[in-house]
């Protein structure tokens, strides 16, 4: 086992090394430039589309509304990364890591936009009559045959990674935090999660989307309001915290208190890696959900999809990071969810820790729902629709196992497979970028309404 762990650790060091970070940031910068920063220019328009997308267009093709497609995507991305991931990035890379998370999100909006455009444009209808899409399908249908091997590679990595980062790791995080805060036995947490997850995912994407459409907005707003209370209490420290974030993004941070110090490379590495872990831009998971959207066309859903990165990292992760830095607890030596809990507890004694505990539990639960759909579609691509129900049952069985097991190796394996998922997806996005740029130009040229504040884009070919 030690030899296997050492091997995976070595692979992890390569796939999350400088080349991967350059590939992630470089792809996002390239797409952002090719789109003439459209995701940033059209941010407000994207939110208007999202609001109107609560009711799917009558002429749209798909199973779920554009709004619920984004909520399903956010259900998977808003998870432990927003609470534990941000804290870990700051613990390992210093406050400057938050700056690099922001940079990852700014370019990641273009990546997420391109993913959704390709997902809708190249999606298929499976034997059950449902729309399916994602990297494996836009690789298969959009690229030449010499690149076809990338499709099963992505699906294979995604199917396995889902059981780690989207299932057992999430269940373990919930069991750990409930046990440490309230003394709830891990087996009891696992049993309850098994029932809750099973009740939702056995109903398929429509039930997942319905639950996500109600639970995700509620949990995100509740956590944001709590975070804003913390920042209001620490308001006097915000200017200094922002200054520290920017200076330490480009300068080494000396050891202080329980903080061991960090080089600039550590800030970049952990900021980018945790940013991707949080918002999944470039990973290739989110477009699987957006492919099921009942939308007027690829660009419409791309405009909605890019909001996921903005909401997840630039809003929710920023609240967590600023709460940690303004409270001063980032030098305490704590890490992960404990660090975030300390920050909230310092500002709101007796209440803050409970807020973080409950938020983490709900975030992790919805992540398990979203990733179950991602894993299901990866397995369906490899084995066909007959594999769907056995996959759902296996997914449920893995929940209590994850809640009660020691997942040190699973964390490492899942982190490694996440990076391996991103490689075929990013290659495909670069190769398909001319199509993304062309579809976007044609859409803007032929839909004058898309440039108007209250306009609604006209139907475009699917």
Beta strands, then each sheet from edge to edge (+ up, - down):
strand 1: 124-125
strand 2: 131-132
sheet 1: 1+ 2-
end
